[in-house]
Amino acid sequence: MSSSHKPLRARLGLEVLGDRITPAAGFDVAVFTARLEAPTLIRFSFYENDPAVIPVGVYRSADPTLDASDQLVGSGAITPPAGGGFGVASAALNGPLVLDPSRDYVLVVADPNNQVAEFNESNNIAVFRKFAVAAVVHGLSLDGNPGAFLAPFAAQVQAEGYDFVLPYVWTPLSQTASPNATVIAGRNLAQFFREVATLAGPNDVVDVHLIGHSRGASVVSQAFQDLTVNPGPHALAMGYFKETLLDPHAATNFGPAELGAAEVALAPGSVGTSLVGQFSFDKSNPLGQTAALAVLAFQAAANDPLAFVPASVDEAEVYYQQLPADQATWTPPGASQTVEQSIGVNLFGQVPVANPFSRPVRYVDLGPQKVGHSEVPDWYLLNVVPTLGG
């Protein structure tokens, strides 16, 4: 048999020891850099001094080293130039690299099962980071303060493993009855994260999770829309975007304010509903009708764009309720009554949100748990935030 027809292992000077393939002395494969080029594609550079095809695995990991706890998320192979040398190859992912603060490293590993003997086994891994950053956005501020929940909420999300969480304070704009208020606030928030992304390494990725309550849900939508149009650095353009809307309620009416005022004045019984204003009100509460008319007037002037799911969002979730004002009774620990019980108005979550690009959206109705509009962030903080760290 001529040498050109010898089996592949013979031609490469390989011998089999059990399940392990052992190249000739001096064999080495190395992976230098890896970079996410598309949601399900990684490019990496390599060196191999032999033409053997070497398998490559992609893993999510809690640290930059490979161990049994790491999660396999993709695969590829190194096929070097004839005779071996430097090159660039790709690995296909099983799906997008979701936001997972517990596995913030991505490992691209040549010969992950250690089937090939090399003189240097320490250079088989290229690593990049997936930074998880977030912002929590309050809604309309009645007294100039962003809300007592905001800072503890952001701190607890960060404690779950996020690299940075911004308690986004936009109180002056939130009090402005202008259709541009949420657009401006969203644009400013998007620019903040573009600047954050410039701090990442050249091959790292920045995932963004924006959580908005009430009018703040419109801010979150506008921020993701701004990032859709102008994603900024590569790290952010390749990031996984998660949108959380907590009882989204844009300051806008669904009809003439005069019709809404008639709904308030003519509502039968003690509890009424304004379809124009998207809220319920308690006429037995001395503040109920006054607060209802104030909501209608503010929303008529503000005319916010509604919350929606932009094209760049990879995952969205909506927690909402539409309870009669007297049934919004759930309170967080330490609270004696709800905001709805105090003022006699319960704003409705405006659902379903527009989803023009058919992104994945999950809805959770908190009505059966009697959670009113103002308490939705507290419920989410107690029940969902502890699960964000994986």
Residue pairs with C-beta under 8 A, 6 or more apart in sequence:
3 11
8 14
9 15
9 16
9 21
12 23
12 24
12 50
12 51
12 52
13 23
13 24
14 21
14 22
14 23
14 24
14 52
15 22
16 22
19 115
20 114
20 115
20 116
20 117
21 115
21 116
21 117
22 116
22 117
23 50
23 52
23 116
23 117
23 118
24 50
25 119
26 49
26 119
27 49
27 50
27 116
27 117
27 118
27 119
28 47
28 48
28 49
28 118
28 119
28 120
28 123
29 46
29 47
29 48
29 49
29 54
29 78
29 110
29 111
29 116
29 118
29 124
30 46
30 47
30 48
30 110
30 120
30 123
30 124
31 44
31 45
31 46
31 56
31 108
31 109
31 110
31 123
31 124
31 125
31 126
32 44
32 45
32 46
32 47
32 126
33 44
33 45
33 126
33 203
34 42
34 43
34 44
34 45
34 106
34 108
34 126
34 127
34 128
34 203
35 42
35 43
35 44
35 128
35 202
35 203
36 42
36 97
36 106
36 128
36 203
36 205
36 238
37 43
37 90
37 238
38 238
39 93
39 96
39 97
39 238
39 314
40 74
40 92
40 93
40 94
40 95
40 96
41 90
41 91
41 92
41 93
42 58
42 74
42 76
42 90
42 91
42 93
42 106
42 108
43 88
43 89
43 90
44 56
44 76
44 88
44 89
44 90
44 91
44 108
44 126
45 86
45 87
45 88
45 126
46 78
46 80
46 86
46 87
46 88
46 89
46 110
47 80
47 85
47 86
47 87
48 54
48 78
48 80
48 84
48 85
48 87
49 84
49 85
50 80
50 84
51 79
51 80
51 81
51 82
51 83
51 84
52 116
53 77
53 78
53 79
54 77
54 78
54 110
54 111
54 116
55 75
55 76
55 77
55 110
55 111
55 112
55 113
55 115
56 75
56 76
56 77
56 78
56 89
56 91
56 108
56 109
56 110
56 112
57 72
57 74
57 75
57 108
57 109
57 112
58 72
58 73
58 74
58 75
58 76
58 91
58 93
58 106
58 107
58 108
58 109
59 66
59 70
59 71
59 72
59 73
59 106
59 107
59 109
59 112
60 70
60 71
60 73
60 97
60 100
60 103
60 105
60 106
60 107
60 130
61 67
61 69
61 70
61 71
61 103
61 105
61 106
61 107
62 69
62 70
62 102
62 103
62 104
62 105
63 105
64 105
64 107
64 125
64 127
65 107
65 125
66 107
66 109
66 112
66 125
70 103
70 107
71 103
73 93
73 94
73 95
73 97
73 106
74 91
74 92
74 93
74 94
75 91
75 92
76 89
76 90
76 91
76 92
77 89
78 87
78 89
78 110
79 89
80 87
81 87
91 108
96 240
96 314
97 106
97 130
97 205
97 240
98 240
98 314
98 315
99 130
99 132
99 207
99 209
99 240
99 242
99 315
100 130
100 132
100 390
101 132
101 160
101 161
101 162
101 163
101 388
101 389
101 390
102 161
102 389
102 390
103 130
103 390
104 129
104 130
104 131
104 132
104 161
104 163
105 127
105 128
105 129
105 130
106 127
106 128
106 129
106 130
106 205
107 125
107 126
107 127
108 125
108 126
108 127
109 124
109 125
110 124
110 125
111 118
111 124
112 124
114 121
118 124
128 201
128 203
128 204
128 205
129 200
129 201
129 204
129 205
130 204
130 205
130 207
130 240
131 163
131 164
131 200
131 204
131 205
131 206
131 207
131 235
132 161
132 162
132 163
132 207
132 209
133 162
133 163
133 164
133 165
133 166
133 193
133 196
133 206
133 207
133 208
133 209
134 154
134 157
134 158
134 162
134 164
134 165
134 166
134 208
134 209
134 210
134 211
135 154
135 165
135 166
135 167
135 168
135 189
135 192
135 193
135 209
135 210
135 211
135 220
135 223
136 150
136 153
136 154
136 157
136 165
136 166
136 167
136 168
136 211
136 212
137 168
137 170
137 185
137 189
137 210
137 211
137 212
137 213
137 216
137 217
137 219
137 220
138 146
138 147
138 149
138 150
138 168
138 169
138 170
138 171
138 174
138 213
138 214
138 216
139 147
139 174
139 212
139 213
139 214
139 215
139 216
139 217
139 249
140 174
140 175
140 214
140 215
140 251
140 298
141 147
141 171
141 174
141 175
142 175
144 171
144 175
145 171
146 167
146 169
146 170
146 171
147 377
149 377
149 378
149 381
150 167
150 169
151 167
152 381
153 167
153 211
153 377
153 381
153 385
154 165
154 166
154 167
155 165
156 381
156 385
157 165
157 209
157 211
157 385
157 388
158 164
158 165
160 385
160 386
160 388
160 389
161 388
161 389
161 390
162 209
162 388
164 196
166 192
168 185
168 189
168 216
168 219
170 185
170 188
170 216
170 219
173 181
173 182
173 184
173 185
174 181
174 185
174 215
174 216
176 302
177 251
177 298
177 301
177 302
178 301
178 302
179 302
179 303
179 304
179 305
181 302
181 304
182 215
182 218
182 219
182 222
182 250
182 304
182 305
183 222
183 305
185 219
185 222
186 218
186 219
186 220
186 221
186 222
186 223
186 224
186 225
186 226
187 222
187 223
187 226
189 210
189 219
189 220
189 223
190 222
190 223
190 224
190 226
190 227
190 230
191 226
193 206
193 208
193 223
193 227
193 232
193 236
194 227
194 230
194 231
194 232
194 233
194 236
196 206
197 206
197 232
197 233
197 235
197 236
197 239
198 232
198 233
200 206
200 233
200 235
201 235
202 234
204 235
205 235
205 238
205 239
205 240
206 233
206 235
206 236
206 239
207 239
207 240
207 241
207 242
208 227
208 236
208 239
208 240
208 241
208 242
209 241
209 242
209 244
210 220
210 223
210 224
210 241
210 242
210 243
210 244
211 220
211 244
211 246
211 380
212 218
212 219
212 220
212 221
212 244
212 245
212 246
212 248
212 307
213 246
213 247
213 376
213 377
214 246
214 247
214 248
214 249
214 347
214 373
215 249
215 250
215 251
215 304
216 246
217 245
217 246
217 247
217 248
217 249
217 250
217 307
218 248
218 250
218 251
218 304
218 305
218 306
218 307
220 243
220 244
220 245
220 307
221 243
221 245
221 305
221 306
221 307
221 308
221 309
221 310
221 353
222 305
224 241
224 243
224 309
224 310
224 312
224 313
225 308
225 310
227 236
227 241
227 310
227 312
228 310
228 311
228 312
231 237
231 312
240 314
240 315
241 312
241 313
241 314
241 315
242 313
242 314
242 315
242 316
242 317
243 309
243 310
243 313
243 315
243 316
243 317
244 316
244 317
244 319
244 380
245 307
245 316
245 317
245 318
245 319
245 320
245 353
246 319
246 376
246 377
246 380
247 319
247 320
247 321
247 347
247 348
247 349
247 366
247 373
247 376
248 306
248 307
248 318
248 320
248 349
248 350
248 351
248 353
249 278
249 347
249 348
249 349
249 350
249 373
250 304
250 305
250 306
250 307
250 350
251 298
251 299
251 302
251 303
251 304
252 299
252 302
252 303
252 304
252 305
252 306
253 260
253 276
253 277
253 296
253 299
253 300
253 303
254 275
254 276
254 277
254 278
255 275
255 276
256 276
257 276
257 296
257 297
257 299
257 300
259 276
260 274
260 276
260 277
260 296
261 293
261 296
263 272
263 273
263 274
263 275
263 276
263 277
264 272
264 274
264 281
264 289
264 292
264 293
264 296
265 289
267 273
267 281
267 283
269 283
270 282
270 283
270 284
270 326
271 280
271 281
271 282
271 283
271 284
271 324
271 325
271 326
272 280
272 281
272 283
273 279
273 280
273 281
273 324
274 280
274 281
274 292
274 296
276 296
277 292
277 295
277 296
277 299
278 347
278 348
278 350
279 292
279 295
279 325
279 345
279 346
279 347
279 348
280 322
280 323
280 324
280 325
280 345
280 346
280 348
281 288
281 289
281 291
281 292
281 325
281 344
281 345
281 346
282 288
282 325
282 326
282 340
282 344
282 345
283 289
283 344
284 326
284 344
285 325
285 341
285 343
285 344
286 344
287 342
287 343
287 344
287 345
288 325
288 343
288 344
288 345
289 344
291 343
291 344
291 345
292 344
292 345
295 345
295 347
306 350
306 353
306 354
307 350
307 353
307 354
308 353
308 354
308 355
308 356
309 316
309 353
309 354
309 355
309 356
309 357
309 359
309 361
310 357
311 356
311 357
311 359
313 359
314 359
314 360
315 359
315 360
316 353
316 355
316 359
316 360
316 361
316 362
317 361
317 362
317 363
317 364
318 349
318 351
318 352
318 353
318 361
318 362
318 363
318 364
319 349
319 364
319 366
319 376
319 379
319 380
319 384
320 348
320 349
320 350
320 351
320 363
320 364
320 365
320 366
320 376
321 328
321 348
321 349
321 365
321 366
321 367
321 371
321 372
321 373
321 376
322 348
322 349
322 351
322 367
323 340
323 346
323 367
323 370
323 371
323 372
324 346
325 340
325 344
325 345
325 346
326 341
327 370
328 338
328 340
328 341
328 346
328 370
328 371
328 372
328 373
328 375
329 338
329 341
329 370
329 372
330 338
330 369
330 370
330 371
330 372
330 375
330 379
331 337
331 338
331 375
332 375
332 378
332 379
332 382
338 372
338 374
338 375
339 372
339 373
339 374
339 375
340 346
340 372
340 373
340 374
346 372
346 373
347 373
348 373
349 373
349 376
351 363
352 361
352 363
353 361
355 361
366 376
366 379
369 379
371 379
